[in-house]
């Protein structure tokens, strides 16, 4: 029993030594290939700087719509409110319908396709309310406001056409935005640095994997799986050592 326990302890200690050696090899690989890591990261960081510097200014306009189950009723019960909240989700999909966006694209002669226009439009229900928030992004702040309001108008007409009821109205029209959206330059630069270092580290490990030259006696021992019983010194080192001894 004690011998078995000793064997298990020895095996566990041997595995831990392998893990420590592997970790040390990884660290030494990064240190040995630091130039490759830096040279790989520099172009990625430069591209990130260029992208952050040349990123166009974008403005976002927003309009708010309200959906109700019965617009003519003075008082709404809880059932009406719940139904209205469900309609908000349905209407959010109708607002980004291709036929709605195609009319807006034609009216303002927008250059992007209908699919690209849909990516610039965001329609989201306000939590636990009957409200819908509709936003649109563009580099021209005035055009952003006009397109947002036109999408809202076309959307309300589409609801009347499909649902046969007029229960959507504008709460607040889109105004011309004054401040552009943040460009997040620091985030872009940080991401480029991380990506560059990751790419450089990957290149370092690939080069290390492809490198077939053995550098240390321990590498030979790990490959052969046999203990090392001796080392053959370099002939030049032996001659140099003998010369130093004779001079003394």
C-alpha positions as CSV (number, residue, x, y, z in Angstrom):
1,X,0.0,0.0,0.0
2,X,2.8,2.4,0.9
3,X,4.7,1.5,-2.3
4,X,1.6,2.2,-4.4
5,X,1.2,5.6,-2.6
6,X,4.8,6.4,-3.2
7,X,4.5,5.6,-6.9
8,X,1.4,7.8,-7.1
9,X,3.1,10.7,-5.4
10,X,6.1,10.3,-7.7
11,X,3.9,10.3,-10.8
12,X,2.0,13.4,-9.6
13,X,5.3,15.2,-8.9
14,X,6.6,14.3,-12.3
15,X,3.4,15.7,-14.0
16,X,3.7,18.9,-12.0
17,X,7.4,19.2,-13.1
18,X,6.2,18.8,-16.8
19,X,3.6,21.6,-16.3
20,X,6.3,23.9,-14.8
21,X,8.6,23.1,-17.7
22,X,5.9,23.8,-20.3
23,X,5.0,27.1,-18.6
24,X,8.7,28.1,-18.5
25,X,9.1,27.1,-22.2
26,X,6.1,29.3,-23.1
27,X,7.6,32.3,-21.2
28,X,11.0,31.8,-22.8
29,X,9.4,31.5,-26.2
30,X,7.7,34.9,-25.7
31,X,11.0,36.4,-24.5
32,X,13.1,34.9,-27.3
33,X,10.6,36.0,-30.0
34,X,9.7,39.4,-28.6
35,X,11.0,41.2,-31.8
36,X,8.6,39.1,-33.9
37,X,5.7,39.9,-31.6
38,X,6.4,43.7,-31.7
39,X,7.0,43.7,-35.5
40,X,3.7,41.9,-36.0
41,X,1.8,44.1,-33.6
42,X,3.0,47.4,-35.1
43,X,1.2,47.2,-38.5
44,X,-2.0,46.2,-36.7
45,X,-1.8,49.2,-34.3
46,X,-1.0,51.5,-37.2
47,X,-4.1,50.3,-39.1
48,X,-6.2,50.8,-35.9
49,X,-4.9,54.4,-35.6
50,X,-5.7,55.1,-39.2
51,X,-9.2,53.6,-38.9
52,X,-9.8,55.7,-35.7
53,X,-8.5,58.9,-37.2
54,X,-10.4,58.6,-40.5
55,X,-13.7,57.3,-39.1
56,X,-16.5,59.7,-40.2
57,X,-18.6,61.7,-37.9
58,X,-22.0,60.1,-37.4
59,X,-25.2,61.8,-36.0
60,X,-28.2,60.0,-34.7
61,X,-31.7,61.3,-34.7
62,X,-34.6,59.8,-32.7
63,X,-38.3,60.0,-32.7
64,X,-40.8,58.4,-30.2
65,X,-44.0,56.8,-31.2
66,X,-46.9,55.5,-29.0
67,X,-49.0,52.4,-29.7
68,X,-52.4,52.0,-28.1
69,X,-55.2,49.4,-28.4
70,X,-58.0,51.9,-28.7
71,X,-57.1,55.5,-29.3
72,X,-60.7,56.8,-29.0
73,X,-61.2,55.4,-25.5
74,X,-60.7,57.8,-22.6
75,X,-59.6,55.2,-20.0
76,X,-57.6,52.1,-20.8
77,X,-57.8,49.0,-18.6
78,X,-54.9,46.6,-17.9
79,X,-56.0,44.3,-20.8
80,X,-55.7,47.1,-23.3
81,X,-52.3,48.1,-22.0
82,X,-51.0,44.6,-22.2
83,X,-52.3,44.2,-25.8
84,X,-50.7,47.5,-26.7
85,X,-47.4,46.3,-25.4
86,X,-47.6,43.2,-27.5
87,X,-48.4,45.3,-30.5
88,X,-45.3,47.3,-29.9
89,X,-43.2,44.2,-30.7
90,X,-45.1,43.5,-33.9
91,X,-45.0,47.1,-35.0
92,X,-41.3,47.3,-34.5
93,X,-40.9,44.7,-37.2
94,X,-43.3,46.5,-39.5
95,X,-41.3,49.7,-39.2
96,X,-38.2,48.1,-40.7
97,X,-40.2,46.5,-43.5
98,X,-38.4,46.8,-46.9
99,X,-41.4,48.5,-48.5
100,X,-41.3,51.2,-45.9
101,X,-37.6,51.8,-46.2
102,X,-37.7,51.6,-50.0
103,X,-40.1,54.6,-50.1
104,X,-37.9,56.6,-47.8
105,X,-34.8,55.7,-49.9
106,X,-36.5,56.9,-53.1
107,X,-37.8,60.1,-51.5
108,X,-34.4,61.3,-50.3
109,X,-32.4,59.6,-53.0
110,X,-30.2,57.8,-50.5
111,X,-27.1,56.1,-51.8
112,X,-27.2,53.0,-49.6
113,X,-29.2,50.0,-50.4
114,X,-32.4,49.0,-48.6
115,X,-30.5,46.4,-46.7
116,X,-27.8,48.9,-45.7
117,X,-30.4,51.4,-44.7
118,X,-32.1,48.8,-42.4
119,X,-28.8,48.5,-40.5
120,X,-28.7,52.2,-39.9
121,X,-32.2,52.2,-38.4
122,X,-32.8,51.0,-34.9
123,X,-36.4,50.4,-33.6
124,X,-36.8,49.2,-30.0
125,X,-39.7,49.2,-27.6
126,X,-39.3,51.1,-24.4
127,X,-39.4,48.7,-21.4
128,X,-42.9,48.1,-20.0
129,X,-44.5,50.9,-22.0
130,X,-46.5,51.5,-25.2
131,X,-43.7,53.6,-26.7
132,X,-41.4,52.8,-29.6
133,X,-38.0,54.5,-30.1
134,X,-37.0,54.9,-33.7
135,X,-33.4,56.1,-34.5
136,X,-31.5,56.6,-37.7
137,X,-27.8,57.4,-38.2
138,X,-26.2,59.6,-40.9
139,X,-23.2,61.8,-41.4
140,X,-25.6,64.7,-42.2
141,X,-27.5,65.8,-39.0
142,X,-30.3,67.5,-40.9
143,X,-30.8,64.5,-43.2
144,X,-30.8,62.2,-40.2
145,X,-33.7,64.0,-38.6
146,X,-35.7,64.2,-41.9
147,X,-35.2,60.5,-42.7
148,X,-36.2,59.5,-39.1
149,X,-39.4,61.5,-39.3
150,X,-40.2,60.1,-42.8
151,X,-39.7,56.6,-41.6
152,X,-42.1,57.2,-38.8
153,X,-44.7,58.6,-41.3
154,X,-44.3,55.7,-43.7
155,X,-44.5,53.3,-40.8
156,X,-47.8,54.7,-39.6
157,X,-49.3,54.5,-43.1
158,X,-48.1,50.9,-43.3
159,X,-49.9,50.1,-40.0
160,X,-53.1,51.5,-41.4
161,X,-52.7,49.5,-44.6
162,X,-51.9,46.2,-42.9
163,X,-53.7,46.3,-39.5
164,X,-56.8,48.4,-40.8
165,X,-56.5,50.6,-37.7
166,X,-54.9,53.9,-36.9
167,X,-53.5,53.4,-33.4
168,X,-50.0,54.8,-33.8
169,X,-49.1,58.4,-33.2
170,X,-45.9,60.5,-32.8
171,X,-45.1,61.5,-29.3
172,X,-42.0,63.5,-30.2
173,X,-40.6,64.2,-33.6
174,X,-36.9,63.9,-34.4
175,X,-34.9,67.0,-34.0
176,X,-31.6,67.8,-35.7
177,X,-28.9,66.3,-33.5
178,X,-26.3,68.7,-32.3
179,X,-23.7,66.3,-30.9
180,X,-22.3,63.5,-33.0
181,X,-22.0,59.9,-31.7
182,X,-18.8,59.2,-29.8
183,X,-16.2,57.7,-32.1
184,X,-14.8,55.4,-29.4
185,X,-11.2,56.0,-30.6
186,X,-9.6,54.8,-27.3
187,X,-11.6,51.6,-27.5
188,X,-10.5,51.1,-31.1
189,X,-6.8,51.7,-30.2
190,X,-7.0,49.4,-27.3
191,X,-8.6,46.7,-29.4
192,X,-5.9,47.1,-32.1
193,X,-3.1,46.8,-29.5
194,X,-4.7,43.6,-28.1
195,X,-5.3,42.2,-31.5
196,X,-1.7,43.0,-32.6
197,X,-0.2,41.4,-29.6
198,X,-2.4,38.3,-30.0
199,X,-1.4,38.0,-33.6
200,X,2.3,38.4,-32.7
201,X,2.1,35.9,-30.0
202,X,0.4,33.4,-32.3
203,X,3.2,34.0,-34.9
204,X,5.8,33.4,-32.2
205,X,4.3,30.1,-31.2
206,X,4.0,29.0,-34.9
207,X,7.6,29.8,-35.6
208,X,8.6,28.0,-32.4
209,X,6.6,25.0,-33.5
210,X,8.2,25.0,-36.9
211,X,11.7,25.4,-35.5
212,X,13.3,21.9,-35.4
213,X,16.6,22.7,-33.8
214,X,17.2,21.4,-30.3
215,X,18.6,24.0,-27.9
216,X,18.8,22.3,-24.6
217,X,19.7,18.8,-23.4
218,X,16.3,18.6,-21.7
219,X,14.6,18.7,-25.1
220,X,16.5,15.6,-26.2
221,X,15.6,13.9,-23.0
222,X,11.9,14.7,-23.4
223,X,11.8,13.5,-27.0
224,X,13.7,10.2,-26.4
225,X,12.0,9.5,-23.0
226,X,15.3,8.3,-21.6
227,X,17.4,9.7,-18.8
228,X,20.5,11.7,-19.7
229,X,23.8,9.9,-18.5
230,X,26.3,12.4,-19.9
231,X,27.1,15.3,-22.2
232,X,29.7,15.7,-24.9
233,X,31.4,19.1,-24.6
234,X,32.0,21.3,-27.5
235,X,35.5,20.8,-29.0
236,X,36.2,24.5,-29.2
237,X,35.4,24.9,-25.5
238,X,37.7,22.0,-24.7
239,X,40.6,23.5,-26.7
240,X,40.0,26.9,-25.2
241,X,40.0,25.5,-21.7
242,X,43.2,23.6,-22.3
243,X,44.9,26.7,-23.6
244,X,43.9,28.7,-20.5
245,X,45.2,25.9,-18.3
246,X,48.6,25.7,-20.1
247,X,49.0,29.5,-19.8
248,X,48.5,29.3,-16.1
